[in-house]
């Protein structure tokens, strides 16, 4: 597994616990925000992350949050309206 894939997997697992922000990802993994953004864009394109509600921060404007999409329920999977 490459370092990039390991980071992508780590971000996905972190986002499964709750919304994450770009500065939070950058700080946790010791990355520049631009590199964190590139990784998040990859996960958004793959469908592994979606934009979440803004995350409040102690000072300043709320940050854009990212989270894992909800898993389809086994009872409704494949059903159409």
PyMOL commands that set and color helices and strands:
alter all, ss='L'
color gray80, all
select helices_A, chain A and resi 3-17+22-29+33-46
alter helices_A, ss='H'
color red, helices_A
select strands_A, chain A and resi 50-55+63-67
alter strands_A, ss='S'
color yellow, strands_A
deselect
rebuild
show_as cartoon
